[in-house]
């Protein structure tokens, strides 16, 4: 098992919320956990970790899940807007 990465509390909460969002949207789109894991080319265990917001899961798995759900471009638009304002 991968070592859990220690994050600041606010970041940990944000990652958990991202996982909840991924799960909620997946369910609303009628995608089963098995189908989603197959689309991500990963296991249901890893998908479960993504949906729980586990920090040791690679960012690639989060991005892949967001992409499958059609949320990746929205995320990048928000990030780009925030970064432009810096």
Contact map, one row per residue, 1 for C-alpha under 8 A:
11100000000000000000000000000000000000000000000000000000000000000000000000000000000000
11110000000000000000000000000000000000000000000000000001000000000000000000000000000000
11111000000000000000000000000000000000000000000000000001000000000000000000000000000000
01111100000000000000000000000000000000000000000000000111000000000000000000000000000000
00111110000000000000000000000000000000000000000000000011000000000000000000000000000000
00011111000000000000000000000000000000000000000000000010000000000000000000000000000000
00001111101100000000000000000000000000000000000000000010000000000000000000000000000000
00000111111100000000000000000000000000000000000000000000000000000000000000000000000000
00000011111110000000000000000000000000000000000000000000000000000000000000000000000000
00000001111111000000000000000000000000000000000000000000000000000000000000000000000000
00000011111111100000000000000000000000000000000000000000000000000000000000000000000000
00000011111111110000000000000000000000000000000000001010000000000000000000000000000000
00000000111111111000000000000000000000000000000000000000000000000000000000000000000000
00000000011111111100000000000000000000000000000000000000000000000000000000000000000000
00000000001111111110000000000000000000000000000000001110000000000000000000000000000000
00000000000111111111000000000000000000000000000000111100000000000000000000000000000000
00000000000011111111100000000000000000000000000000001000000000000000000000000000000000
00000000000001111111110000000000000000000000000000101000000000000000000000000000000000
00000000000000111111111000000000000000000000000001111000000000000000000000000000000000
00000000000000011111111100000000000000000000000000111000000000000000000000000000000000
00000000000000001111111110000000000000000000000000100000000000000000000000000000000000
00000000000000000111111111000000000000000000000000100000000000001100100000000000000000
00000000000000000011111111100000000000000000000000100000000000000000000000000000000000
00000000000000000001111111110000000000000000000000000000000000000000000000000000000000
00000000000000000000111111111000000000000000000000000000000000000000100000000000000000
00000000000000000000011111111111000100000000000000000000000000000000100000000000000000
00000000000000000000001111111111000000000000000000000000000000000000000000000000000000
00000000000000000000000111111110000000000000000000000000000000000000000000000000000000
00000000000000000000000011111110000000000000000000000000000000000000100000000000000000
00000000000000000000000001111111000000000000000000000000000000000000000000000000000000
00000000000000000000000001111111101100000000000000000000000000000000000000000000000000
00000000000000000000000001100111111100000000000000000000000000000000000000000000000000
00000000000000000000000000000011111110000001001000000000000000000000000000000000000000
00000000000000000000000000000001111111000001000000000000000000000000000000000000000000
00000000000000000000000000000011111111100000000000000000000000000000000000000000000000
00000000000000000000000001000011111111110000001000000000000000001000000000000000000000
00000000000000000000000000000000111111111111011000000000000000000000000000000000000000
00000000000000000000000000000000011111111110000000000000000000000000000000000000000000
00000000000000000000000000000000001111111100000000000000000000000001000000000000000000
00000000000000000000000000000000000111111100000000000000000010011001000000000000000000
00000000000000000000000000000000000011111110000000000000000000000000000000000000000000
00000000000000000000000000000000000011111111011000000000000000000000000000000000000000
00000000000000000000000000000000000011001111111000000000000000000000000000000000000000
00000000000000000000000000000000110010000111111100000000000000000000000000000000000000
00000000000000000000000000000000000000000011111110000000000000000000000000000000000000
00000000000000000000000000000000000010000111111111000000100000000000000000000000000000
00000000000000000000000000000000100110000111111111100000000000000000000000000000000000
00000000000000000000000000000000000000000001111111110000000000000000000000000000000000
00000000000000000000000000000000000000000000111111111100100000000000000000000000000000
00000000000000000010000000000000000000000000011111111100100011000000000000000000000000
00000000000000010111111000000000000000000000001111111100000000000000000000000000000000
00000000000000010011000000000000000000000000000111111100000000000000000000000000000000
00000000000100111111000000000000000000000000000011111110000000000000000000000000000000
00010000000000110000000000000000000000000000000011111111100000000000000000000000000000
00011110000100100000000000000000000000000000000000001111110000000000000000000000000000
01111000000000000000000000000000000000000000000000000111110000000000000000000000000000
00000000000000000000000000000000000000000000010011000111111011000000000000000000000000
00000000000000000000000000000000000000000000000000000011111111000000000000000000000000
00000000000000000000000000000000000000000000000000000000111111100000000000000000000000
00000000000000000000000000000000000000000000000000000000011111110000000000000000000000
00000000000000000000000000000000000000010000000001000000111111111000000000000000000000
00000000000000000000000000000000000000000000000001000000111111111100000000000000000000
00000000000000000000000000000000000000000000000000000000001111111110000100000000000000
00000000000000000000000000000000000000010000000000000000000111111111000000000000000000
00000000000000000000010000000000000100010000000000000000000011111111100000000000000000
00000000000000000000010000000000000000000000000000000000000001111111111100000000000000
00000000000000000000000000000000000000000000000000000000000000111111111110000000000000
00000000000000000000000000000000000000110000000000000000000000011111111000000000000000
00000000000000000000010011001000000000000000000000000000000000001111111100000000000000
00000000000000000000000000000000000000000000000000000000000000000111111110000000000000
00000000000000000000000000000000000000000000000000000000000000000111111111100000000000
00000000000000000000000000000000000000000000000000000000000000100110111111110000000000
00000000000000000000000000000000000000000000000000000000000000000010011111111000000000
00000000000000000000000000000000000000000000000000000000000000000000001111111100000000
00000000000000000000000000000000000000000000000000000000000000000000001111111110000000
00000000000000000000000000000000000000000000000000000000000000000000000111111111000000
00000000000000000000000000000000000000000000000000000000000000000000000011111111100000
00000000000000000000000000000000000000000000000000000000000000000000000001111111110000
00000000000000000000000000000000000000000000000000000000000000000000000000111111111000
00000000000000000000000000000000000000000000000000000000000000000000000000011111111100
00000000000000000000000000000000000000000000000000000000000000000000000000001111111110
00000000000000000000000000000000000000000000000000000000000000000000000000000111111111
00000000000000000000000000000000000000000000000000000000000000000000000000000011111111
00000000000000000000000000000000000000000000000000000000000000000000000000000001111111
00000000000000000000000000000000000000000000000000000000000000000000000000000000111111
00000000000000000000000000000000000000000000000000000000000000000000000000000000011111
